[in-house]
Amino acid sequence: MDLKEAGIGDGISEIIVTTKSASGMPNAAPIGIITEINEEGERKHFVKLYKGSQTLANVLETTMLAANVTDDAVIFVKTVFEHLSEVHFADFASMPVLTEANAWIVFKSVLIEERSDYLHFQVLPRAVKINRKEVKAINRGLNAVIEAAILATRYDVTTDAREKKEMGKLMERYAEIVKKCGGRREKEAMGILMDKFPFISKINKN
């Protein structure tokens, strides 16, 4: 099953993954779907899920996850810091998915490796639905928000002071890019990050 039409390309595609616990409680979090091409030209998909995350706990309980392809910067940032309310979720192939996503792909996961801080899964597509095919020019502000959100997921768990300082510099740089290049949603998303990381607030003052 080729997932390119659903927005999953080669390399790492940043998406919102939705999962549910054995009791049916939904969860959403940003992750990267890794796509590799083997010698036979087949595309294989993988994820790394970090220990201590609700996403990993849910996948271990159910083996299932759904990729939500979206370019909404605010949703990316919100899923880093908070639980989305029920109004954000729909149902597709017995999995919770994000109502406003451009495409949904439901995967079954197969554990292939365990490391000290994460588990590595191959994910096998089971159902795909494309809700919208949108062609947009690249916006540096959106890319900067995604990079900042990824940093945000790592900042609090990093104990090395020097590494935290470098992350802070990168966050400030991304904030500058959003201020210069981002649209309304990108600036709103960076505003959420500013609330969590006050040291970047001076960059985005109006």
C-alpha positions in Angstrom: 0.0 0.0 0.0 1.6 3.3 -1.2 0.8 6.1 1.3 2.2 8.9 -0.8 -1.3 10.1 -1.8 -2.2 10.3 1.9 0.8 12.5 2.5 3.4 10.1 3.9 6.6 10.5 1.8 10.1 9.1 2.0 12.2 9.9 5.0 10.5 11.2 8.2 6.9 12.6 7.9 5.8 14.6 10.9 2.2 13.6 11.9 -0.1 13.5 14.8 -0.5 10.0 16.0 -3.8 9.0 17.7 -4.1 5.9 19.9 -6.5 4.5 22.4 -6.1 2.6 25.7 -7.6 -0.8 26.2 -10.5 0.9 27.9 -11.0 3.2 24.8 -9.5 6.5 26.1 -8.1 8.4 23.1 -4.7 10.2 23.0 -2.9 12.4 20.5 0.8 13.2 20.2 3.2 14.4 17.5 5.6 11.8 16.2 7.6 11.0 13.0 6.7 8.2 10.7 9.9 6.8 9.2 9.6 5.5 5.6 12.5 3.5 4.1 12.7 1.7 0.8 14.2 -1.8 0.7 16.3 -3.4 -2.0 13.1 -4.6 -3.7 11.8 -1.1 -3.9 9.1 -1.7 -1.2 8.3 1.1 1.2 8.5 0.1 4.9 7.2 2.3 7.7 8.5 2.6 11.3 8.0 4.6 14.5 10.1 5.1 17.6 7.9 5.4 20.7 9.6 6.7 23.9 9.2 5.0 27.2 7.0 6.8 29.7 4.7 8.1 26.9 1.0 7.5 26.8 1.3 6.7 23.1 3.7 3.8 23.9 1.4 2.5 26.7 -1.6 2.5 24.4 0.2 0.8 21.6 1.5 -1.9 23.9 -2.1 -2.5 25.0 -3.8 -2.5 21.6 -1.0 -2.8 18.9 -2.8 -0.1 16.9 -2.2 3.6 16.0 -3.5 6.1 13.5 -1.5 8.7 11.6 -3.3 12.0 11.1 -1.8 14.1 8.3 -2.3 17.8 9.0 -0.5 21.1 8.4 -2.3 22.8 11.4 0.5 24.2 13.5 -1.7 24.8 16.5 -2.8 21.2 16.7 0.8 20.1 16.6 1.7 22.3 19.5 -1.4 21.6 21.6 -0.8 17.8 21.4 2.7 18.4 22.9 1.3 20.0 26.1 -2.3 19.0 26.6 -5.0 16.4 26.1 -7.4 17.2 23.3 -11.1 17.3 24.1 -13.5 14.8 22.6 -14.7 17.3 20.0 -11.4 17.0 18.2 -11.9 13.2 17.6 -13.8 11.2 15.1 -13.9 7.4 14.5 -12.3 5.6 11.6 -11.7 1.9 11.3 -12.4 1.5 15.1 -9.6 4.0 15.9 -9.8 7.6 17.2 -8.7 10.1 14.6 -8.6 13.9 14.4 -11.7 15.3 12.7 -9.8 18.1 10.8 -6.9 16.0 9.5 -6.3 15.9 5.8 -5.8 12.1 5.8 -6.0 9.2 8.2 -3.9 6.0 8.1 -4.6 3.2 10.6 -1.6 1.0 11.3 -0.9 -2.2 13.2 2.4 -2.2 15.0 5.0 -4.9 15.3 7.8 -4.5 17.8 11.2 -5.0 16.2 13.7 -3.6 18.7 13.9 -2.3 22.3 16.4 0.4 23.3 17.1 1.9 26.7 14.8 4.9 26.1 12.4 3.8 23.2 10.8 0.9 21.4 11.1 0.6 17.7 8.1 -0.7 15.7 7.4 -1.5 12.1 3.9 -0.2 11.3 1.7 -1.9 8.7 -1.1 0.1 7.1 -4.6 -1.4 7.5 -6.9 1.4 6.4 -6.5 4.8 4.6 -8.9 7.7 4.0 -8.0 10.9 2.3 -10.3 13.7 3.4 -8.6 16.6 1.5 -5.9 16.9 -1.1 -4.3 20.3 -0.6 -1.5 21.9 -2.5 0.3 24.6 -0.6 3.6 26.4 -1.0 6.2 25.7 1.6 5.9 28.1 4.6 9.1 28.5 6.7 7.0 29.5 9.6 5.1 26.2 9.7 8.4 24.3 9.5 9.9 26.4 12.3 6.8 25.6 14.5 7.2 21.9 13.9 10.9 22.0 14.8 10.2 24.1 17.9 7.5 21.6 19.0 9.9 18.7 18.6 12.4 20.6 20.8 9.7 21.2 23.4 9.1 17.5 23.8 12.8 17.0 24.6 13.5 20.1 26.7 12.0 19.0 30.0 13.6 15.6 29.9 17.1 16.9 29.1 19.3 17.2 32.1 22.5 18.5 30.5 22.6 22.3 31.1 24.7 23.0 28.0 22.2 21.1 25.8 19.3 23.0 27.3 21.1 26.3 26.5 21.6 25.2 22.8 17.9 24.2 22.7 17.0 27.7 24.0 19.0 29.3 21.2 17.3 27.2 18.6 13.9 28.0 20.0 14.6 31.7 19.8 15.8 31.3 16.2 12.6 29.4 15.3 10.5 32.1 17.0 12.2 34.7 14.8 11.3 32.7 11.7 7.7 32.4 12.7 7.4 36.1 13.4 8.8 36.9 10.0 7.3 34.1 7.8 4.4 32.6 9.7 0.7 33.1 9.1 -2.0 33.5 11.8 -2.1 29.8 12.9 1.7 29.6 13.0 1.9 32.7 15.2 -0.9 31.3 17.4 1.0 28.1 17.8 4.2 29.8 18.7 2.3 31.8 21.2 1.4 28.6 23.0 5.0 27.6 23.0 5.9 31.1 24.4 3.6 30.5 27.4 5.4 27.3 28.2 8.9 28.6 27.5 9.0 32.3 28.6 12.6 32.8 27.5 11.4 33.0 23.9 8.7 35.5 24.6 10.9 38.5 23.9 11.3 37.4 20.3 7.7 37.5 19.4 6.6 40.8 21.0 4.4 42.9 18.7 
